[in-house]
Each structure stands twice: as C-alpha cells, then as structure tokens.
Amino acid sequence: MNISSAIFDRSAPDLESCPDESLPEFAFIGRSNVGKSSLLNFLAGEEGLARVSPTPGFTKMINIFTVNKNWRLVDLPGYGFAQGAKKDSAKFNKAVAIYLRNRPNLTCVFALIDSSLEPQEIDLEFIEWLVRNAIPFVLVFTKTDKISADEMPANITAFMDCIAPWFEELPKYFTCSVKNEQGRQELFGVIDEALTAIYAESNQAPLAEGEVAPTRKEKAKAARPKRPNPARPW
C-alpha cells in the first residue's frame, strides 16, 4: 500500500462530533509514551501528521485523518496518562470507550504495547476490555530498537502468555521500530487486507427487485456482535 494523501479531518471530543460513517476507520491507541504519534507519522510518511510531545498524554481528542480518500486513520488518546486533572482523564477515557464500542465503521484497533517492558497491568486491562467488548484488534509491539534481540521475544511471549486464557486463538501481533523503519509494510498489510474484504463484500449479490440496499451503518451494526455494557471503561 502507498499513501498518496493523508489529510487531517478533525479533532473530535466525542463520538457525536466524528465525521460520517461512510469510510472504514483504523484506530491506534496505547499507553501514554508508547510511541504512538511517532508511529503514525512513520506510517503516513509525514513528519507532522501527528504531533509528537515529550509530555505523556498529549493527545486528548479523537484525531481523524482521511487517507487516500477511501479510509481513515484515527489517533486516539492514550490511556493512563498522568498529566492533567483526573476528571479530564476520565472524560477522555469515557469518550474513547464510547467511540470504540459504538462506531460501526471502526474496522480494526491497533493496540500498541511497549516491547521494552515486561507486561504492564494497564495494557492487560485494556486488552481484556477489548476482548470483553468484542472489538476487533491486532497487537503492535513498539520500540523494538530499545531492547536487545534476546529480551524482546521474552517480553512478547510473557505478554501473550498473560492474555492467552481469554482466547481460543491468540490475536495477531506485529513488531515495529520507527528508528529502524521496521514494521510499516506489515501494518499496512493488515489495513489493505481489511479494505479488500470490505470492498469485495460490498460488491456481492445484486439486490432483488424492490429491495433497498442497507446503509454502511446498518451493515456494520448487523455484522458486529452485541457487546455487553462493561462496569468500567478500562
């Protein structure tokens, strides 16, 4: 996949402020300081697409970019950021939870995990939340350049072992390093595969006489399983 254009659409404080549901969306989220903004800039090939800040939790809105005019990249606020008032943290976490549970054109979440660390409780809680809410996701282990070749597999294996009881089949995972320019095509492969499936499905059987084509929102809602109402966002 090549990116010919990546255009900022808007910063949305909540689900109601997001754009229409006509395009598939791929959301990126992770613990604060996981390297999300750097990764997004690396993927888009644009240095300033997502603002990189030394302050954890800088992203506080749902930032949406239209890519190649046919899909959207969504930069979600990191969870667990320490800076700012607690009420603001709760507010934005709630907005993200509502977006993830109720956005019908959300195609996949890229859950970013710092590969240089042993499994962190906050990451495990978030993955468990995604599982309980039947939200499609893949794991992306970041910062592989900051850890030795021996330690990285051990940390990844430890993380996968922690989440294994929640699955019949473990989710896909990928590794990436912005510094070493590694992982870009693998992540684009996930997006390209999903888009191909979506457009193939949209061109399936013709409508019967008098039948009205369902909207993207109706098709997305019908395809997604009903989700329980969790006691906590994450």
C-alpha positions in Angstrom: 0.0 0.0 0.0 1.1 3.5 -0.8 -0.2 6.6 0.8 -0.8 9.4 -1.7 -2.6 11.7 0.7 -3.2 11.9 4.4 -5.5 14.9 5.2 -6.5 16.0 8.7 -10.2 15.9 9.1 -11.0 17.0 12.6 -10.3 16.6 16.3 -13.5 15.3 17.9 -14.2 15.4 21.7 -16.8 12.6 21.5 -18.5 10.2 19.1 -21.2 12.6 18.1 -18.5 15.0 16.8 -16.9 12.4 14.5 -17.4 12.5 10.7 -20.0 10.5 8.9 -19.6 6.7 8.8 -19.0 6.3 5.1 -15.3 5.3 5.3 -13.7 2.4 7.2 -11.6 3.6 10.2 -8.5 2.1 11.7 -7.8 3.4 15.2 -4.4 3.5 17.0 -4.2 3.5 20.8 -1.8 2.6 23.6 -0.5 3.6 27.0 1.0 7.0 27.2 4.6 7.2 25.9 4.3 4.1 23.9 5.4 6.0 20.8 2.0 6.3 19.1 2.5 9.7 17.4 5.9 8.8 16.1 4.5 5.6 14.7 1.6 7.4 12.9 4.0 9.9 11.3 6.2 7.0 10.2 3.2 5.1 8.7 1.9 8.2 6.9 5.4 9.3 5.7 4.6 12.8 7.1 6.7 14.2 9.9 4.0 16.4 11.3 0.8 14.4 10.8 0.5 13.5 14.5 2.2 15.9 16.9 4.9 14.3 19.0 5.2 15.7 22.5 7.6 14.9 25.4 4.6 15.2 27.7 2.8 11.9 28.2 -0.9 12.0 27.3 -0.6 15.0 25.0 -3.3 13.6 22.6 -6.6 14.4 24.3 -9.0 14.4 21.4 -10.1 11.8 18.8 -7.9 12.9 15.9 -9.1 11.8 12.5 -7.2 11.7 9.2 -8.6 10.7 5.8 -6.1 8.6 3.9 -6.1 8.1 0.1 -9.7 9.5 0.2 -11.0 6.0 1.0 -10.2 5.2 4.6 -9.5 7.0 7.9 -6.7 6.8 10.4 -7.8 7.6 13.9 -5.4 8.8 16.6 -7.0 8.0 20.0 -5.9 9.5 23.3 -3.5 7.3 25.3 -4.8 5.6 28.4 -3.3 6.1 31.8 -1.7 9.4 31.2 -0.5 11.1 34.4 -0.5 14.8 33.3 -3.7 16.9 33.7 -6.6 16.8 36.0 -8.1 13.4 36.8 -11.5 14.5 35.7 -10.1 15.3 32.3 -8.5 11.8 32.1 -11.8 10.2 33.0 -13.7 12.3 30.5 -11.5 11.4 27.6 -11.2 7.8 28.5 -15.0 7.6 28.5 -15.2 9.3 25.1 -12.8 6.8 23.7 -14.7 3.9 25.2 -17.9 5.1 23.7 -16.2 5.5 20.3 -14.7 2.0 20.4 -18.0 0.3 21.4 -20.3 2.2 19.2 -18.5 3.3 16.0 -20.0 1.0 13.3 -17.3 1.7 10.7 -14.4 1.0 13.1 -12.7 -1.8 11.2 -9.7 -2.6 13.5 -7.9 -1.3 16.5 -4.1 -1.3 16.6 -3.3 -1.8 20.2 0.3 -0.5 20.9 2.4 -2.2 23.5 5.9 -1.2 24.6 8.1 -4.2 23.8 10.9 -2.9 26.0 8.8 -3.5 29.1 7.5 -6.6 30.9 3.7 -7.0 30.7 2.1 -3.9 32.3 -1.2 -4.3 34.2 -2.8 -1.3 32.4 -2.1 -2.8 29.0 -3.5 -6.1 30.1 -6.6 -4.5 31.4 -7.2 -2.6 28.2 -6.8 -5.8 26.1 -9.2 -7.6 28.3 -11.7 -4.7 27.8 -11.3 -5.0 24.0 -12.0 -8.8 24.3 -15.0 -8.4 26.5 -16.5 -5.9 24.1 -15.8 -7.9 21.0 -13.8 -5.1 19.4 -11.5 -6.4 16.6 -7.8 -5.6 17.2 -4.3 -6.6 16.5 -1.3 -6.1 18.8 1.7 -3.9 17.8 4.8 -4.2 19.9 6.7 -0.9 19.6 10.2 0.4 20.3 11.9 -2.8 19.3 15.1 -0.9 18.8 15.3 -0.1 22.6 15.7 -3.7 23.7 18.1 -6.5 22.9 17.3 -9.2 20.5 17.1 -11.7 23.4 14.9 -9.7 25.7 12.3 -8.6 23.2 10.9 -12.1 22.4 10.8 -12.9 26.1 8.7 -9.8 26.8 6.4 -10.5 23.9 6.0 -14.2 24.9 5.3 -13.1 28.5 2.5 -10.7 27.3 1.0 -13.3 25.0 1.0 -15.9 27.9 -0.9 -13.4 30.1 -3.7 -12.9 27.6 -3.8 -16.5 26.3 -6.6 -17.6 28.6 -9.0 -15.1 27.0 -8.7 -16.6 23.5 -9.3 -19.8 21.6 -6.8 -18.5 19.1 -4.3 -15.7 20.0 -4.6 -12.4 18.2 -2.2 -11.4 15.5 0.8 -9.3 16.7 3.4 -7.3 14.9 6.7 -5.6 15.9 7.8 -2.2 14.8 10.6 0.4 15.2 10.3 3.9 13.9 14.0 4.4 14.4 14.9 1.3 12.3 12.0 1.9 9.9 10.7 -1.6 10.6 7.1 -2.9 10.5 5.5 -0.3 8.2 4.5 -2.7 5.4 3.3 -5.3 7.8 0.8 -2.9 9.4 -0.3 -1.6 6.0 -0.8 -5.3 5.1 -3.5 -5.5 7.8 -5.2 -2.4 6.5 -5.0 -3.5 2.9 -6.4 -6.9 3.7 -9.3 -5.4 5.6 -10.2 -2.9 2.9 -10.0 -5.6 0.2 -12.5 -7.7 2.2 -14.8 -4.7 2.8 -15.0 -3.7 -0.9 -15.3 -7.4 -2.0 -18.3 -7.8 0.3 -19.9 -4.6 -0.9 -19.9 -5.9 -4.5 -21.6 -9.2 -3.7 -25.0 -10.5 -4.7 -27.3 -7.9 -6.5 -30.4 -6.7 -4.8 -33.8 -8.4 -5.5 -36.5 -6.3 -7.2 -37.8 -3.7 -4.8 -35.1 -4.4 -2.2 -33.4 -1.4 -0.7 -29.6 -1.5 -0.1 -28.7 -1.3 3.5 -26.5 1.7 4.5 -22.9 1.1 5.6 -24.0 1.8 9.2 -26.8 -0.8 9.0 -24.4 -3.4 7.5 -21.7 -2.7 10.1 -24.2 -2.9 13.0 -25.6 -6.2 11.7 -22.1 -7.7 11.3 -20.8 -6.7 14.7 -21.7 -8.9 17.7 -23.8 -7.4 20.5 -21.5 -6.1 23.3 -22.0 -6.2 27.0 -22.1 -3.0 28.9 -18.9 -3.1 31.0 -18.7 -1.9 34.5 -15.6 0.1 33.8 -14.2 1.7 30.6 -10.7 0.2 31.3 
